[in-house]
Amino acid sequence: MEDWELAVQAALDRKAIDTEVLDIGKVSTFTEQFVICHGTNSRQVQSIAESVRTELRSEGRRPLNVEGFRNAEWILLDFGDFVVHVFSKDKRYYYDLERLWRNAPRLPIPAAV
């Protein structure tokens, strides 16, 4: 299982909503995938992000950067080759990364996840 798939699993374990994976590497060079999801409240948003961080840490991966954890409206976990975006529902639809990166193909969520 690839690391971004582990991140998806960790997010789904915390009941992340509308999880999507964009293959950003097909349209840009700064990363390979965006994992995008949202939670229903700030506590869940933080829990999703912490679950991703913990799961990847168990595989020896640490994020290069984490932003937005305290406010929990848009938490960004940058792992270099992929980036996890955990939003509040309102911020997700406000920033609408799926629309901004609409040229990036969607990757299927693996069945094992």
C-alpha positions in Angstrom: 0.0 0.0 0.0 1.3 3.4 -0.9 1.7 6.1 1.7 -1.1 8.2 0.3 -3.4 5.2 0.6 -2.4 4.8 4.3 -3.4 8.5 4.7 -6.8 7.8 3.1 -7.3 4.8 5.4 -6.4 6.8 8.5 -8.8 9.6 7.5 -11.6 7.2 6.8 -11.0 5.5 10.1 -11.9 8.8 11.7 -15.1 9.1 9.5 -13.7 11.7 7.1 -16.4 12.8 4.6 -16.2 12.9 0.8 -12.6 11.8 0.6 -11.0 12.3 -2.8 -7.5 11.8 -4.2 -6.3 14.0 -7.0 -3.4 12.9 -9.2 -1.7 16.4 -9.1 1.5 15.0 -10.6 -0.3 14.8 -14.0 -0.7 18.5 -14.1 2.0 19.9 -11.8 5.4 19.2 -10.5 5.3 20.2 -6.8 3.6 17.0 -5.5 2.1 13.8 -6.8 -1.3 13.5 -5.0 -3.7 15.6 -3.0 -5.8 13.8 -0.5 -8.8 15.9 0.3 -11.6 15.4 2.9 -13.6 17.2 5.5 -15.0 16.7 9.0 -18.2 17.9 10.6 -16.6 20.0 13.4 -13.2 21.3 14.5 -12.6 18.4 16.9 -13.2 15.8 14.1 -11.0 17.8 11.6 -8.1 17.7 14.2 -8.8 14.0 14.9 -8.6 13.1 11.1 -5.3 15.1 10.7 -3.8 13.5 13.9 -4.8 10.0 12.7 -3.1 10.6 9.4 0.0 11.9 11.1 0.1 8.9 13.5 -0.4 6.3 10.8 2.3 7.7 8.6 4.7 8.1 11.6 4.3 4.4 12.2 5.6 3.8 8.7 8.6 6.2 9.3 7.1 9.2 7.5 6.8 12.6 9.1 5.2 15.6 7.4 7.6 18.2 6.1 5.1 20.8 7.3 1.8 21.0 9.1 -0.4 24.1 8.9 -3.8 25.1 10.4 -4.0 22.6 13.2 -5.0 25.1 15.9 -7.8 26.7 13.9 -8.9 23.3 12.4 -10.6 24.9 9.4 -8.1 23.7 6.9 -5.3 21.5 8.1 -2.5 20.8 5.6 -0.1 18.0 6.1 2.7 18.1 3.5 4.5 14.8 3.1 6.5 16.0 0.0 5.3 13.5 -2.6 1.6 14.0 -1.4 -0.3 16.5 0.5 -3.3 15.9 2.8 -6.0 18.6 3.1 -8.4 18.2 6.0 -11.1 20.9 5.9 -14.2 22.0 7.8 -17.2 21.6 5.5 -17.5 25.4 4.9 -13.9 25.9 4.1 -13.7 23.0 1.8 -16.5 24.3 -0.4 -15.2 27.9 -0.1 -11.7 27.0 -1.4 -13.0 24.2 -3.7 -9.6 22.6 -4.5 -11.4 20.0 -6.7 -12.6 22.8 -9.0 -9.2 24.6 -8.9 -7.4 21.4 -9.8 -10.2 20.1 -12.1 -7.7 19.0 -14.7 -6.1 16.6 -12.3 -7.4 13.0 -12.7 -9.2 11.5 -9.7 -7.6 8.4 -8.3 -9.9 5.6 -7.1 -10.0 4.9 -3.4 -8.6 1.4 -3.1 -11.1 -1.3 -2.3 -9.0 -2.4 0.7 -9.5 1.0 2.2 
